[in-house]
Amino acid sequence: MPVNSLKDAPRLLETDVSGEENFITISNEDGGTSSRHKVHRIAHQNRILLDQSHPDSHRDITQLRSLVALGCDIHGLVLHPSIKLLRVLALERCTSPDIQEYGRHWLEHLGTLVHLRCDEYTKVPDGFHQKVTSLEELQISVRMLSFESKRQFLKELGNHSLLRVLCVIGTVRLDESVQAELLKSLGNLQEPEHLDLDCNLLSGITPTSTEWDKAVLSEHLRHLYIEGFRFPRVSSFIDPTLLPNLCYLELCVDHMDEAGLRALGGLPDLRYLCIRLVDYGTTSYKQAAVVNIAAHDVLFLKLRSLKLYGWMVQLATNDDSTSASLSIWREE
């Protein structure tokens, strides 16, 4: 989950009550800093970061635990090899005159990271999965990887079994074999709570393979956001008995049938639901799906927010006044 400004950082990077701990916030080039020399947490915002002259060179950063850079222009090696204890690294909306070197410099010395968030310009270094073995949160882009490198990266993602938060950016146009590797990796995660598979819809849509119907996601999952994968219908892994804790769901679906509506409506803790239709105005699947809701049926028990893009929905009382019908169809 991205940090939008340094005012958001203290919730993630709280300072310790001991005298040795110090959290320094540096905003813009003339921002103030603390006079203490021993630093455990640093956050930069809207700055030019230089290897030789950045203002942290006079401080002892060997004990640095957390480092956030937001909207910075990176010129040179900032993450020094002496930093061995880094646990949190976040690079948000940063730029560099050399995109390739940018990623390599930042991720060359990974230490014992638990949280890593990188924007789409950060190049995944060779041996990434071998260097980082204790991750609990990972946000990273595979957009700049070659097809084979992307396949290998997604295959090895399953090695990080402790991940609780995972956001993979650039999951576009993956063939069936790569999707199979991705799903196998997701199945290896022990207790994931937050999963984002993110891509720009303008970059293209990936038809889902049949492997998704065999997928079994963790019952601990609470947030599921899948953009850029086109499901022909609500996939069978969306099952109330398998995902009892899911409260946030976003999918791209081509066709809605009664089974899909009941699966969505039966998710016991669902609070937010967004269903997108990718191909507006196409002629396939024009027929409405209708669910007759009896008095004893319980659907969408906790839903508080519903967003439908390209869909029309109607809820009407039946003639017997003891039941209702829920209809959904593609918008013309």
N, C-alpha and C positions, 0 to 999 in steps of 0.2 A: 504494500500500500504506500503510495508515494507521499513524500513530505513536500507540501506546497509552499511553505515558508518556514523560517527558523523559529517562528513563534510556535510551530507545531512540534518542534524537536524535543523540548523538555519532557514530554510524555514518554518518548522513546528513550531519551538519553538523560535520565535523571542523575543528578549529582549525588554522590555519597556524602553522608554527614561527617565523615572523617576529614580532618584538616588537610590531608594530602590530596584528596580528590579536587578536581577543578574542571568546570565546563566553560569553555571560552566560545563566545559567539562573535563572529567577525562579519559585519555586513558592509558591503561596498569597500572601496579602497581606503577611506578615511575612518572606518569603523573603529570603535574603541576595543581594547583588549584588557584582560586582567594582567596584573603585574607579577603574578606567581609564575614560577618557572617549571613546576612539575605539573604536567598536563595529562589527564586521562580521557577527556572528551573535547573535541573541537568540531565546530560547525562553521563552514564558509558559505557566504551568499553573495552572488553578483560580484565576483572578484576575479582578478587575473592571478593565477597561481604559478609561481616560478620556482625552479629548483634551487637556484643559488641565493635568491633574495627574498623568499617569502618570509613573512614576519614570525614564523614559528621556529626559525632556525636557531634562535638563542635559547629555546626552551628544551627541557628534557622530555622527549616524546617516546622514550623507550617503553614507558608504561601505558601508552595510548591504547584505550579500549574501543572508542567510538569516534568515527570520522564521517561527517556529512559535508558534501559539496553540492550546493544548489545554484544553478544558473551561472556556473563559473567558466572562465576561459583558461584552459590548462595548457601551460607551456613548460614542458619538462617533467622530470621525475619528481613527484610529490610524495608518494608513498615510499618512504625510505626503508631499506633492508633492515635497519635496526628495530623497526616496529614488528615485534614478534607476538604481541599479546592482543592484537586487534580482534574484536568480536563483532563489531557493527561497522559496515562500510556501505554508504549510500551515495551514489552519483546520479543526480537528477538534473536533466536539461543542461548538461555541460557540453562544451565544444572544445575543439582543438584544431590547430592548423594541420596536424597529421593524424587522421582518424585511426590509422593502423597502430601507430605508436601510442596513441591515447589509451586504448584498451590494454595493450601489453604492459605499459608502465604501471597502470593502476592495479592490475591484477597479478603482477609478477610475484609479489610477496604477500601471500594471502593469510599467513598465520593460522590461527584457529578460529576462523570466522563462524559465527552462528547466524548472522543476518547479513545478506548481501542483496542490494538493490542497484541495478545498473540500467541506464537508458539504452536506446537502440544503437547509439554510436560506440558503445563499449565492445571491443572485439573479444570474444571468448578465447582465452589463451590455450595453448596446447597443454594437455594433461590436467585440465581444470578439475575433473572429477576426482583425480588422484590427489590433488593438492588440498581440496576442501572436503573434509569427511564428517564434519559435525554440524552441517547446516540445518537450521530449523525454519529459516525463511529465505526464499530465493526469488528474486525478480530479475530476469535477464532476457535479452533479445537474441534470437537465432536468425534474424532476418538477413544478416550479412554473411552467413555461412553458406558454403557450397552444399549441394544436395547431399553428398556423401557425408560431409562433416555434420550436417544437421541430423541426418539419420543416426550417426554414431552418438552425437550429443544426447538425443532423445532416448536412445537405447540405454546409455549409462546413467540417465537421470534416476533410474530405479535404485542406484547405489546409495542415494541419499534417503534412506528409509526413515530418518527422523524428521523429515520436512513436515511442517504444519501449515506453512503458507507457501504456495508455489504460483508464480505468474510467469508464463512463457510467452514472449512477444514475438510475432512473426511466424506463427504456425499457419502458413498459407500454402495451398497447393501441395499438400502431402499425399503421396500415393498410398495405396493400401498397405504396402509393406512397412512404410514409415509409421502410419497410423497404428499398426499392430505393435511396433516397438514402443510407441508412446503409451499405449494402453497397458502393455506389460509393465512398463516402468511405474505407471500410476497405481497399478495393482500391488506393487512392492512397497508402497508407502504405508507405514504402520498406522498413523493417526492424523492424516491430513484434515484440516478444518477449512481451508480456503484455497480454491483452485481457479485460476484464470488461464484460459487458452485464448490469447488475444491477437488479433490482426486487424489491419485496416480493411473494411469491407470493400473499398475501392480497389484493393490490390488483387481481388479475386476470391472466389468461394471454392472451398474444398468439399466435394461430395463425400459423405461419410461411407466408410467401408462396412461390410457386414460384421466386422470385429466388434463394433460398438454394441451390437445386440448381445455379445458374449461378455461384455465388460462388467466387472463387479467393483464398484467404488466403495470406499470405506464408509461404514456407518457413522463415523465421526464427522463426516463432511457437513459443513454448515453453509458454505458459500460456493456456488458453482456458476461460473461465467464462461460460456463457450461461444466465441464470435468467429465467424469465418468458416465454420464447419456446417454444412447443409444437411440436415436430417430429413429424409423423406417423410418421416412421421416421428412422433414421440418415441424415442428408443426404449427398449425394454429394460435398460439399466435404470431408468427413472421409475422406481418401484417404492411405494410407501413402506414396505417391510424392510427394504434394504437401505433406505435413506431416511431414517426416522427423525434425524436432527437437521435436515436441510431447511434453511429458512430463506435463502436467496437463490434464485434460479433465473438464468437468461440463456435462451437457445434460439437458433434459426431453424424453423420447421416449415416444410413444404405442404404438408397435409395434416389435418387434424381429424381423428376419428373418435368414436365413443370410448374405446379403450385408452387412448391417449388422454382424453379429458378426465376420465376417471382416475388415471394414474396421477395426473397433476393435482386434481382436486383431493386426492386421498393422502397427499403428503401432509403429515400431521402438524408440522411446525412451520410450514411455508408462510412467509410474511410478504415477500416481494417476488413477483413473477413478470417476466418480460419475454414475449414470444415475437420474433421477427419473421416476416415473410420476405425472402430474398428477391424473388422474381415477381414483381407487381405486374398485373395485367395479363398473365399467361392464361391459357385456356384449360390447363390440366387441373384436376381436383376442384372443380367449381361447386360440386355438390356439398351442401351443408352437413355437418355432423350434428346430430341431435342426441342429447342425453335427457332421458326422462328421470326426474328427481322425485322419488317417493318421500313421504313424510319422515321415514326413518333414515333416509340417506343423509350423510354428513360430508359435504364437499367444501373445500377451501375454508376450513374452520377458522384459521388464524390469518387469512390473507388480508393485508392492509393496503397493498399497492399493486395494481394490475396495469401493464402497458402492452398494448397490442399494436404492432406495426404491420399494416396490410391486411388486417383481419376485421371482420364485423362480428358482433356478438349480440344475442338477444336472449333475454330471460322472460318467460311468459308463464302465467298460471294456466294450468289445464282446466278443462270444463268441469272436472269433478271437484275442483277447488281444494283438493287435498294433496296435489302434486304439482310440479312445475316442469317445464322443459327448458333446457339450455341449448341454444343453437349457436354454432360458430361456422363462418364460411369466409372464403377469400374475398377481399375487396375487389370490386370491378376496376 
